Amino acid sequence: MGGRCQNNNITKNNGSYQFCEEALQRIITTLASKNDEIQNFIDTLNHTLKGVQANSSSILLELDEEFDGLYSILDEMKESMTNTIKQEQARKSQELQSQLSQCNNALENSEELLEFASRSLDIKEPEEFSKAARQIKDRVTMASAFRLSLKPKVSDNMTHLMVDFSQERQMLQTLKFLPVPKAPEIDPVECLVADNCVTVAWRMPEEDNKIDHFTLEYRKTNFDGLPRVKDERCWELIDYIKGTDYTLSGLKFDSKYMNFRVRACNKAVAGEYSDPITLETKALNFSLDGSSSHLNLKVDDNCVEWDPTGGKSQENKMKGKENKGSVHVTALKNNKRSGTPSPKRTSVGSRPSSIRGSRDRFTGQLSFYNAASKQLLYSFKTKFTQPVLPGFMIWCGGLSLSTGLQVPSAVKTLQKHENGMSGSTSSLNNVMHPPSLQH
């Protein structure tokens, strides 16, 4: 009894120890995760602080440039108006100086004539007096003093060049910082990730009719939650978006998540970025298998082209296939031809018996879908003696495939029904073979 109780106590102690160890491990994991979040937030705060300092310096420089521009315009306007006043002064001065000179000459001639006339009054001889009188009469008739206009050609009034900047002064006094558009709000419900495309939708917190366009930024990441300051990938920019949604197409979902943020811009200034959002880009990824392709095909991860030249690439393929011990590859090596023969369809069979399962090993259901509309075209259930692989025939052409396609909902439902598992992408990857090119 004592030994049994002792064993029970040991079992209980072991159980308690295991429970405490598991609980402690969960606490450690939670703390580590929280510490990682706090450190990321600290990095964000430090990055934001540096941004405030850098942006403040930048905006001060822009302010100086704007005021220097105003000063420059005012200086140019002042110089232009000063020149106008000086030109008007010179014009009037020239007119008055010319008129003054004429008057002085006329006065000088008139005074000389007056003196001559006064002396003529003292002549006693009639003949000489008559001669002098005729001369005086002729000179008076031709005297410029009687042809002068005794009115100034110009006035001294300069009021037509006076200025009144009271309205402009009031306008300058109303100068203030531009109204900045508010940050948009990304709507996660309206966002969609499907088939190498991501649609991002957003809305403004309040109506703003001065918004000219939006700017969207995105980047790939393997971290959930807020964007990380130390993320190795830079933001990609899409500018001048006129609507409140945008679809990125032709993407390659080679990361688990994507970060998105958007901001509004008017004609002069851009607003703050929206709160960033992280969207999961989980999808069915696959690639083309060059080891089982025709010898004249050049195969990349998601692109294949027909190469009639063959050559060393063929030899490399053959070496790779020989190392794998593929029986049907040896047959291909013996049947190489010159020129550009069309690909022939041959059996995928002749595999080693060690990898060949029972005849019903590859039972389940084969379905065909419209890739564009996701519509189920046809489905049937049968048995296969070998694994079923998608095959593509390329001859004097090329083929490109998009990876990251979504799993059709019908396939998810089928998996859940057949395997008793959730229809996830990961489980589908476990039951599907990657597409390969057969000849």
C-alpha positions as CSV (number, residue, x, y, z in Angstrom):
1,M,0.0,0.0,0.0
2,G,2.8,2.4,1.0
3,G,4.6,1.7,-2.3
4,R,1.4,2.2,-4.3
5,C,0.7,5.5,-2.6
6,Q,4.2,6.6,-3.1
7,N,3.9,5.7,-6.8
8,N,0.7,7.6,-7.0
9,N,2.3,10.6,-5.4
10,I,5.2,10.4,-7.8
11,T,2.7,10.3,-10.7
12,K,0.8,13.2,-9.3
13,N,4.0,15.1,-8.8
14,N,5.1,14.3,-12.3
15,G,1.7,15.4,-13.6
16,S,1.9,18.6,-11.6
17,Y,5.4,19.3,-12.8
18,Q,4.4,18.7,-16.4
19,F,1.4,20.9,-16.0
20,C,3.5,23.7,-14.4
21,E,6.1,23.3,-17.1
22,E,3.5,23.6,-19.9
23,A,1.9,26.6,-18.2
24,L,5.3,28.2,-17.7
25,Q,6.2,27.6,-21.3
26,R,3.0,29.3,-22.4
27,I,3.8,32.2,-20.2
28,I,7.3,32.5,-21.6
29,T,5.8,32.3,-25.2
30,T,3.3,35.0,-24.3
31,L,5.9,37.2,-22.7
32,A,8.3,36.8,-25.7
33,S,5.5,37.7,-28.1
34,K,4.5,40.7,-26.0
35,N,8.1,41.8,-25.7
36,D,8.4,41.5,-29.5
37,E,5.3,43.7,-29.9
38,I,6.6,46.3,-27.4
39,Q,10.0,46.4,-29.1
40,N,8.4,46.9,-32.5
41,F,6.3,49.7,-31.0
42,I,9.4,51.3,-29.5
43,D,11.1,51.1,-32.9
44,T,7.9,52.7,-34.4
45,L,8.0,55.5,-31.8
46,N,11.7,56.2,-32.4
47,H,11.2,56.2,-36.1
48,T,8.2,58.5,-35.7
49,L,10.3,60.8,-33.5
50,K,13.0,61.0,-36.1
51,G,10.4,61.6,-38.7
52,V,9.0,64.6,-36.7
53,Q,12.4,66.1,-36.5
54,A,13.3,65.5,-40.1
55,N,9.9,66.7,-41.4
56,S,9.9,69.8,-39.2
57,S,13.3,70.8,-40.6
58,S,12.0,70.1,-44.1
59,I,8.8,72.1,-43.6
60,L,10.8,75.0,-42.2
61,L,12.9,75.1,-45.3
62,E,9.8,75.0,-47.4
63,L,8.4,77.9,-45.4
64,D,11.5,79.9,-45.9
65,E,11.4,79.2,-49.7
66,E,7.7,80.3,-49.8
67,F,8.4,83.6,-48.0
68,D,11.5,84.1,-50.0
69,G,9.3,83.7,-53.1
70,L,6.9,86.3,-51.8
71,Y,9.8,88.7,-50.9
72,S,11.2,88.2,-54.4
73,I,7.8,89.0,-56.0
74,L,7.4,92.1,-53.8
75,D,11.0,93.2,-54.7
76,E,10.3,92.8,-58.4
77,M,7.0,94.6,-58.2
78,K,8.7,97.5,-56.2
79,E,11.5,97.8,-58.7
80,S,9.0,97.8,-61.6
81,M,6.8,100.5,-60.0
82,T,9.9,102.5,-59.0
83,N,11.1,102.5,-62.6
84,T,7.6,103.6,-63.8
85,I,7.7,106.6,-61.4
86,K,11.2,107.5,-62.5
87,Q,10.3,107.2,-66.1
88,E,7.3,109.5,-65.6
89,Q,9.4,112.0,-63.7
90,A,12.0,112.0,-66.5
91,R,9.3,112.5,-69.1
92,K,7.7,115.4,-67.3
93,S,11.0,117.0,-66.5
94,Q,12.1,116.8,-70.1
95,E,8.9,118.4,-71.3
96,L,9.2,121.2,-68.7
97,Q,12.9,121.7,-69.4
98,S,12.3,122.1,-73.1
99,Q,9.5,124.5,-72.5
100,L,11.6,126.4,-70.0
101,S,14.5,126.7,-72.5
102,Q,12.2,128.1,-75.2
103,C,10.8,130.6,-72.8
104,N,14.3,131.8,-71.7
105,N,15.3,132.2,-75.3
106,A,12.1,134.1,-76.1
107,L,12.6,136.3,-73.1
108,E,16.2,137.1,-74.0
109,N,15.2,138.1,-77.5
110,S,12.2,140.1,-76.3
111,E,14.4,142.0,-73.8
112,E,16.9,142.8,-76.5
113,L,14.2,144.1,-78.8
114,L,12.7,146.2,-76.0
115,E,16.1,147.8,-75.4
116,F,16.5,148.5,-79.1
117,A,13.0,150.1,-79.2
118,S,13.7,152.2,-76.2
119,R,16.9,153.6,-77.8
120,S,15.0,154.3,-81.1
121,L,12.8,156.7,-79.3
122,D,15.8,159.1,-78.9
123,I,16.5,159.3,-82.7
124,K,15.8,162.9,-83.9
125,E,16.2,162.4,-87.6
126,P,12.9,161.3,-89.3
127,E,14.5,159.1,-91.8
128,E,16.5,157.1,-89.3
129,F,13.6,156.9,-86.9
130,S,11.4,155.6,-89.7
131,K,14.0,153.0,-90.6
132,A,14.4,151.8,-86.9
133,A,10.6,151.7,-86.5
134,R,10.3,149.4,-89.5
135,Q,13.0,147.1,-88.1
136,I,11.4,147.0,-84.7
137,K,8.0,146.2,-86.4
138,D,9.5,143.3,-88.4
139,R,11.3,141.9,-85.4
140,V,8.2,142.1,-83.2
141,T,6.2,140.3,-85.9
142,M,8.7,137.4,-86.0
143,A,9.5,137.4,-82.2
144,S,9.1,133.9,-80.6
145,A,7.7,135.5,-77.5
146,F,4.4,136.0,-79.3
147,R,4.3,132.4,-80.4
148,L,4.9,130.8,-77.1
149,S,2.2,128.9,-75.1
150,L,2.4,130.3,-71.6
151,K,0.8,127.1,-70.1
152,P,2.9,124.2,-68.8
153,K,2.7,121.2,-71.1
154,V,2.6,118.8,-68.1
155,S,1.5,119.2,-64.5
156,D,3.4,118.3,-61.4
157,N,0.7,115.9,-60.4
158,M,2.0,112.3,-59.7
159,T,-1.1,110.9,-58.0
160,H,-1.8,108.6,-60.9
161,L,1.1,106.5,-59.7
162,M,0.1,106.3,-56.1
163,V,-0.6,102.7,-54.7
164,D,-3.0,101.3,-52.1
165,F,-2.1,97.8,-50.9
166,S,-4.7,97.6,-48.2
167,Q,-6.5,94.8,-49.9
168,E,-3.3,92.9,-50.6
169,R,-2.1,93.5,-47.0
170,Q,-5.3,92.0,-45.7
171,M,-4.8,89.1,-48.0
172,L,-1.3,88.6,-46.8
173,Q,-2.5,88.8,-43.2
174,T,-4.9,85.8,-43.9
175,L,-2.0,83.6,-44.9
176,K,-2.1,80.3,-42.9
177,F,-1.2,76.7,-43.2
178,L,-3.0,74.7,-45.9
179,P,-5.9,72.5,-44.7
180,V,-4.5,69.0,-44.8
181,P,-6.9,66.2,-45.9
182,K,-7.8,63.8,-43.1
183,A,-6.4,60.3,-43.1
184,P,-8.6,57.8,-45.0
185,E,-10.0,54.6,-43.3
186,I,-9.3,51.3,-45.0
187,D,-12.3,49.0,-44.8
188,P,-11.2,45.4,-44.2
189,V,-14.6,44.0,-45.1
190,E,-14.4,45.4,-48.6
191,C,-10.8,44.3,-49.2
192,L,-10.4,41.1,-51.2
193,V,-7.4,38.8,-51.7
194,A,-7.9,36.3,-54.6
195,D,-6.1,34.9,-57.6
196,N,-2.9,36.9,-57.7
197,C,-4.9,40.1,-57.0
198,V,-5.6,42.3,-54.0
199,T,-8.4,44.8,-53.9
200,V,-8.0,47.5,-51.3
201,A,-11.0,49.8,-50.5
202,W,-11.2,52.8,-48.2
203,R,-13.4,55.8,-47.3
204,M,-12.9,59.3,-45.9
205,P,-14.1,60.0,-42.3
206,E,-15.9,63.0,-43.6
207,E,-16.7,64.5,-47.1
208,D,-13.9,66.5,-48.6
209,N,-14.5,68.0,-52.1
210,K,-11.0,69.3,-52.4
211,I,-9.4,65.9,-52.6
212,D,-7.7,65.4,-56.0
213,H,-6.4,61.9,-55.7
214,F,-5.2,59.1,-53.4
215,T,-1.8,57.5,-52.9
216,L,-1.6,53.8,-52.1
217,E,1.5,52.1,-50.6
218,Y,2.0,48.4,-50.1
219,R,4.8,45.9,-49.2
220,K,5.1,42.2,-48.6
221,T,5.9,40.8,-45.1
222,N,5.9,37.6,-43.2
223,F,4.7,39.3,-39.9
224,D,1.1,39.7,-38.9
225,G,-0.2,42.9,-37.3
226,L,1.3,46.4,-37.5
227,P,4.1,47.0,-40.1
228,R,7.6,46.6,-38.7
229,V,10.0,49.5,-38.9
230,K,12.9,47.1,-39.5
231,D,11.1,45.3,-42.3
232,E,13.6,44.6,-45.0
233,R,11.1,45.4,-47.8
234,C,10.4,49.0,-48.8
235,W,7.0,50.4,-49.6
236,E,5.8,50.3,-53.2
237,L,3.9,53.4,-54.4
238,I,0.9,53.8,-56.6
239,D,0.0,57.4,-57.2
240,Y,-2.9,59.4,-58.6
241,I,-5.7,57.0,-57.8
242,K,-9.0,58.8,-58.5
243,G,-11.4,56.4,-56.8
244,T,-11.7,55.0,-53.3
245,D,-10.5,51.5,-54.2
246,Y,-7.7,49.9,-56.2
247,T,-6.9,46.4,-57.4
248,L,-3.3,45.2,-57.6
249,S,-3.1,42.4,-60.2
250,G,-0.4,40.0,-61.3
251,L,1.1,39.6,-57.8
252,K,3.1,36.7,-56.6
253,F,2.1,35.6,-53.2
254,D,5.5,34.6,-52.0
255,S,5.0,36.1,-48.5
256,K,2.4,35.4,-45.9
257,Y,1.0,38.9,-45.6
258,M,0.9,42.3,-47.3
259,N,0.8,45.7,-45.6
260,F,-1.3,48.5,-47.1
261,R,-1.7,52.2,-46.3
262,V,-3.4,55.1,-48.2
263,R,-3.5,58.9,-48.0
264,A,-5.5,61.6,-49.6
265,C,-4.0,64.5,-51.6
266,N,-5.4,67.8,-52.7
267,K,-3.8,70.1,-55.3
268,A,-1.1,71.3,-52.9
269,V,-0.6,68.9,-50.0
270,A,-0.9,65.3,-49.0
271,G,-2.6,64.2,-45.8
272,E,-1.6,61.6,-43.2
273,Y,-1.5,57.9,-44.0
274,S,-4.4,55.8,-42.9
275,D,-3.9,53.2,-40.2
276,P,-2.0,50.4,-41.9
277,I,-3.8,47.2,-42.6
278,T,-2.3,43.7,-43.0
279,L,-4.0,41.3,-45.3
280,E,-3.2,37.6,-45.4
281,T,-2.0,36.4,-48.9
282,K,-2.4,32.7,-48.2
283,A,-2.9,30.8,-51.4
284,L,-2.2,27.7,-53.4
285,N,1.4,28.1,-54.7
286,F,2.9,25.8,-57.3
287,S,5.7,25.8,-59.8
288,L,6.6,24.0,-63.0
289,D,8.7,20.9,-62.8
290,G,11.5,21.1,-65.3
291,S,12.9,17.6,-64.5
292,S,10.0,15.8,-66.1
293,S,9.5,18.1,-69.1
294,H,10.3,17.5,-72.8
295,L,14.0,17.9,-73.8
296,N,13.2,20.9,-76.0
297,L,11.4,22.9,-73.3
298,K,13.1,25.6,-71.3
299,V,11.3,25.6,-67.9
300,D,11.4,28.3,-65.2
301,D,9.4,28.5,-62.1
302,N,6.2,29.7,-63.8
303,C,7.2,30.0,-67.5
304,V,8.0,27.5,-70.2
305,E,9.2,28.1,-73.8
306,W,9.8,25.7,-76.8
307,D,13.5,25.6,-77.6
308,P,14.2,23.7,-80.9
309,T,18.0,24.0,-80.5
310,G,18.3,21.6,-77.6
311,G,22.0,21.4,-76.6
312,K,23.6,21.5,-73.2
313,S,20.3,22.3,-71.5
314,Q,19.2,18.9,-72.7
315,E,22.2,17.2,-71.3
316,N,21.8,18.8,-68.0
317,K,18.2,17.7,-67.9
318,M,19.3,14.2,-68.8
319,K,21.9,14.1,-66.0
320,G,19.3,15.3,-63.5
321,K,16.8,12.7,-64.6
322,E,19.4,9.9,-64.7
323,N,20.3,10.7,-61.1
324,K,16.7,10.4,-60.2
325,G,16.6,6.9,-61.8
326,S,13.5,7.7,-63.9
327,V,12.9,4.8,-66.3
328,H,10.9,6.8,-69.0
329,V,13.7,9.4,-69.1
330,T,16.2,6.8,-70.3
331,A,13.8,6.0,-73.2
332,L,13.7,9.7,-74.1
333,K,17.5,9.8,-74.2
334,N,17.6,7.0,-76.7
335,N,15.0,8.7,-78.9
336,K,16.5,12.1,-79.3
337,R,16.0,13.6,-82.7
338,S,17.5,16.5,-84.6
339,G,15.5,19.5,-85.9
340,T,12.2,20.6,-84.4
341,P,10.0,17.6,-84.0
342,S,6.6,18.0,-82.5
343,P,6.2,16.7,-78.9
344,K,4.7,13.3,-78.6
345,R,2.5,12.2,-75.8
346,T,3.9,9.1,-74.0
347,S,2.8,7.2,-71.0
348,V,3.8,8.5,-67.6
349,G,4.1,5.0,-66.5
350,S,7.0,2.6,-66.1
351,R,7.7,3.8,-62.6
352,P,9.5,1.5,-60.2
353,S,7.2,-0.9,-58.4
354,S,8.4,0.4,-55.0
355,I,6.4,3.6,-55.5
356,R,3.5,2.0,-57.2
357,G,0.6,1.6,-54.7
358,S,-2.5,-0.4,-55.0
359,R,-4.8,0.1,-57.9
360,D,-7.3,2.1,-55.8
361,R,-4.6,4.2,-54.2
362,F,-5.4,7.2,-56.4
363,T,-9.3,7.0,-56.1
364,G,-11.3,10.4,-55.2
365,Q,-12.8,12.9,-57.6
366,L,-11.4,14.8,-60.8
367,S,-13.0,18.2,-61.4
368,F,-12.5,20.9,-64.0
369,Y,-13.0,24.6,-63.3
370,N,-13.2,27.8,-65.3
371,A,-10.2,29.7,-64.0
372,A,-11.8,33.1,-64.7
373,S,-15.3,32.6,-63.3
374,K,-14.4,29.9,-60.7
375,Q,-17.3,27.9,-62.2
376,L,-17.3,24.1,-61.9
377,L,-17.3,22.8,-65.5
378,Y,-17.4,19.0,-65.0
379,S,-16.6,16.5,-62.3
380,F,-16.3,12.7,-62.2
381,K,-15.1,10.0,-59.9
382,T,-12.8,7.2,-61.1
383,K,-9.7,5.2,-60.2
384,F,-6.1,5.8,-61.4
385,T,-3.2,3.4,-61.4
386,Q,-0.7,6.3,-61.3
387,P,-0.8,9.8,-59.8
388,V,-2.6,12.3,-62.0
389,L,-0.5,15.3,-63.1
390,P,-1.5,18.3,-65.2
391,G,0.1,18.2,-68.6
392,F,0.9,21.0,-71.0
393,M,2.0,20.6,-74.7
394,I,4.2,23.4,-76.0
395,W,5.4,23.5,-79.6
396,C,7.1,26.6,-81.1
397,G,5.4,28.8,-78.5
398,G,5.3,29.5,-74.8
399,L,3.2,29.2,-71.7
400,S,3.1,31.3,-68.5
401,L,1.3,30.4,-65.4
402,S,0.2,32.5,-62.4
403,T,0.9,31.2,-58.9
404,G,-1.0,32.1,-55.8
405,L,-4.4,31.1,-57.0
406,Q,-7.2,30.7,-54.5
407,V,-8.6,27.3,-53.8
408,P,-12.1,27.0,-55.3
409,S,-14.8,26.7,-52.7
410,A,-16.1,23.5,-54.2
411,V,-12.7,21.8,-53.7
412,K,-12.7,23.0,-50.1
413,T,-16.1,21.5,-49.5
414,L,-15.0,18.2,-51.2
415,Q,-11.9,18.0,-49.0
416,K,-13.9,18.6,-45.9
417,H,-16.4,15.9,-46.9
418,E,-13.8,13.3,-48.0
419,N,-11.1,13.8,-45.5
420,G,-13.0,15.2,-42.5
421,M,-10.7,18.1,-42.5
422,S,-11.1,21.9,-42.9
423,G,-10.8,23.0,-46.5
424,S,-7.7,25.0,-46.0
425,T,-5.0,25.7,-48.6
426,S,-2.4,24.0,-46.6
427,S,-4.3,20.7,-46.5
428,L,-4.9,21.0,-50.2
429,N,-1.2,21.3,-50.7
430,N,-0.8,18.0,-48.8
431,V,-3.0,16.1,-51.2
432,M,-2.0,17.7,-54.5
433,H,1.1,17.2,-56.5
434,P,2.8,20.2,-58.1
435,P,2.0,20.5,-61.9
436,S,4.7,19.2,-64.2
437,L,5.3,19.3,-67.9
438,Q,4.9,16.0,-69.7
439,H,5.9,15.4,-73.3
